[in-house]
Amino acid sequence: MRIFHRNPRRVWYSKLQDVSVVGDYEATFELSEPQPSLPVLLASAFSAVLSVHVPQATMRTRPVGTGPFKFVEFKRGDSIRLIRNPDYWKKDRPYLDEITFRMIDSRATRMLAFATGDFDITFPSDVSVPLIKDMKARAPKAICEMITTGTQINLMVNRVNPPFDNPDIRRAMSLAIDRKAFNTILMEGLGLMGGAMLPQPVANGGCRRKW
């Protein structure tokens, strides 16, 4: 996992000048110029609103909020457990009483857990060419598809600090990558080489069990 020391989405709010609280349920956002995309960015999963009365260090291990589920337990490197929030603003929601998120760092271990029946579905991006061959041998009744997904492999650098603030350096780094060899070695030639970080819409692949 790559840890960003700078906010990669800071550019989203470059036009935001000030935020003032109008009441318990209203706030005013002052912009330097019109930004029609701002409501969508605020509604995304990457624009969390944190409680000012809870320290940031506490929020990392015992978060609070007004979502459909309440935090119960966090086991570092193992799992996160949530239960249904009886005070959720939308009646009769959520439908589930409890959710447990399992954390398994190794992709091969996650796929093995699927093969042994611990999970019923995999992440689409977890299915690589070598792993799907092993999966078909371990779980022949599982439905596994190798379909191009929206998961990309990108060269990302911090273009604020030198020497990466020089566009010629960044261009040279990009041109130095042998994309064909990269695709052949890692994806056995099945990956698609694109010219931008945003690919065309594609279907999801992965493995799932027959019901």
BELSUL-V453834 format. One record per residue. N is the residue number from 1. RES is the residue in one small letter. PHI is phi in whole degrees, -180 to 180 (999 if undefined). PSI is psi in degrees with one decimal (NA if undefined). D_FIRST is the distance of its C-alpha to the first C-alpha in whole Angstrom. Layout:
n->[N/N]
res->[RES/RES]
phi->[PHI/PHI]
psi->[PSI/PSI]
d_first->[D_FIRST/D_FIRST]
This chain:
n->[1/2/3/4/5/6/7/8/9/10/11/12/13/14/15/16/17/18/19/20/21/22/23/24/25/26/27/28/29/30/31/32/33/34/35/36/37/38/39/40/41/42/43/44/45/46/47/48/49/50/51/52/53/54/55/56/57/58/59/60/61/62/63/64/65/66/67/68/69/70/71/72/73/74/75/76/77/78/79/80/81/82/83/84/85/86/87/88/89/90/91/92/93/94/95/96/97/98/99/100/101/102/103/104/105/106/107/108/109/110/111/112/113/114/115/116/117/118/119/120/121/122/123/124/125/126/127/128/129/130/131/132/133/134/135/136/137/138/139/140/141/142/143/144/145/146/147/148/149/150/151/152/153/154/155/156/157/158/159/160/161/162/163/164/165/166/167/168/169/170/171/172/173/174/175/176/177/178/179/180/181/182/183/184/185/186/187/188/189/190/191/192/193/194/195/196/197/198/199/200/201/202/203/204/205/206/207/208/209/210/211]
res->[m/r/i/f/h/r/n/p/r/r/v/w/y/s/k/l/q/d/v/s/v/v/g/d/y/e/a/t/f/e/l/s/e/p/q/p/s/l/p/v/l/l/a/s/a/f/s/a/v/l/s/v/h/v/p/q/a/t/m/r/t/r/p/v/g/t/g/p/f/k/f/v/e/f/k/r/g/d/s/i/r/l/i/r/n/p/d/y/w/k/k/d/r/p/y/l/d/e/i/t/f/r/m/i/d/s/r/a/t/r/m/l/a/f/a/t/g/d/f/d/i/t/f/p/s/d/v/s/v/p/l/i/k/d/m/k/a/r/a/p/k/a/i/c/e/m/i/t/t/g/t/q/i/n/l/m/v/n/r/v/n/p/p/f/d/n/p/d/i/r/r/a/m/s/l/a/i/d/r/k/a/f/n/t/i/l/m/e/g/l/g/l/m/g/g/a/m/l/p/q/p/v/a/n/g/g/c/r/r/k/w]
phi->[999/-91/-99/-89/-86/-116/-71/-70/-110/-61/-64/-58/-112/-67/-94/-80/-98/-162/-130/-124/-87/-93/-164/-65/-127/-149/-142/-114/-105/-99/-114/-75/-161/-57/-141/-60/-79/-58/-58/-68/-66/-67/-84/-75/-73/-101/-122/-70/-104/-97/-77/-73/-86/-111/-59/-61/-63/-70/-62/-71/-118/-138/-71/-125/179/-119/-77/-70/-128/-109/-71/-120/-153/-129/-111/-56/74/-129/-164/-129/-114/-126/-125/-61/-90/-67/-99/-61/-66/-98/-62/65/-126/-78/-80/-87/-85/-158/-135/-123/-93/-89/-114/-128/-65/-81/-63/-63/-67/-62/-66/-66/-63/-67/-63/-87/95/-70/-128/-105/-154/-113/-69/-57/-75/-76/-87/-98/-60/-64/-71/-69/-67/-66/-66/-65/-79/-80/-132/-64/-87/-75/-94/-118/-129/-104/-123/-60/-114/-83/-82/-116/-113/-121/-94/-123/-131/-85/-81/-85/-93/-70/-86/-78/-78/-89/-61/-67/-65/-65/-66/-66/-63/-66/-72/-77/-81/-84/-64/-66/-66/-58/-67/-66/-74/-87/-119/52/82/-93/-77/-104/-93/-116/-105/-146/-75/-103/-81/-70/-61/-139/-79/-91/-104/111/-121/-148/-93/-77/-106]
psi->[131.5/128.2/121.6/125.0/-12.6/148.1/112.9/-12.5/19.9/-32.3/-22.9/-34.6/27.3/-23.9/-3.7/121.4/-40.7/154.3/126.8/141.5/124.5/-38.3/-167.5/-24.9/21.8/141.8/151.4/128.1/120.1/124.3/153.8/-24.3/163.0/139.9/87.4/-23.2/-11.7/-45.4/-37.3/-41.0/-38.8/-31.5/-5.3/167.7/-6.6/8.9/62.5/143.4/116.5/148.9/130.9/-21.5/-3.6/123.1/148.3/-36.6/-36.3/-38.8/-25.5/-27.7/-25.2/71.2/152.5/158.3/-169.2/22.0/-178.5/-15.9/151.5/141.7/137.4/-50.5/141.1/117.9/109.0/128.9/6.8/-60.3/162.3/128.6/130.5/149.8/163.9/135.6/107.5/-16.9/14.0/142.5/-26.5/117.8/148.2/13.7/151.7/171.6/-30.6/146.4/-26.8/148.2/134.9/119.4/118.9/139.2/114.4/110.7/-41.3/127.8/-41.4/-38.4/-38.6/-43.3/-35.2/-38.3/-35.1/-43.1/-32.6/-0.6/7.0/-31.1/158.0/-8.4/153.6/165.3/140.2/-39.3/-9.6/-20.0/102.0/170.1/-49.0/-38.2/-33.0/-30.4/-42.7/-36.8/-40.7/-28.5/-37.6/-37.1/75.8/-21.0/-8.3/149.0/109.1/130.6/136.4/93.7/142.3/132.0/179.7/11.0/126.5/156.7/112.3/155.9/113.1/128.3/158.8/101.5/8.6/-40.6/144.5/151.9/3.2/-2.1/-7.6/115.5/-27.9/-35.7/-45.0/-38.3/-39.4/-40.4/-41.6/-41.2/-20.8/-13.6/124.7/90.6/-36.1/-45.1/-39.5/-46.7/-40.9/-43.5/-46.9/-34.0/9.1/35.8/3.7/-7.6/157.1/132.0/122.5/166.4/2.2/164.1/-19.7/103.6/171.9/152.5/135.0/164.6/164.2/141.7/-149.0/-171.6/144.0/160.6/152.4/138.0/NA]
d_first->[0/4/6/10/13/15/15/15/17/20/22/23/25/27/30/30/32/33/32/35/36/39/39/38/36/36/35/36/33/35/34/35/36/35/32/32/29/28/29/26/24/25/25/21/19/17/20/20/23/23/26/28/29/26/24/21/20/22/20/17/18/21/21/24/25/28/26/27/26/26/23/25/22/19/18/15/13/16/17/18/21/23/27/29/30/34/34/32/34/35/37/37/33/30/32/30/30/27/23/21/17/16/13/12/9/11/13/16/16/16/18/21/21/22/25/26/26/24/23/25/22/19/16/18/15/15/18/18/22/22/20/23/26/25/25/28/29/28/29/31/32/29/29/26/26/24/24/22/20/18/15/15/13/14/15/13/15/16/20/21/21/23/24/21/24/26/26/28/25/22/25/25/22/22/25/24/22/24/22/25/24/20/21/24/22/19/20/24/25/24/22/23/23/23/24/22/19/21/22/25/25/25/25/22/22/21/23/25/29/32/34]
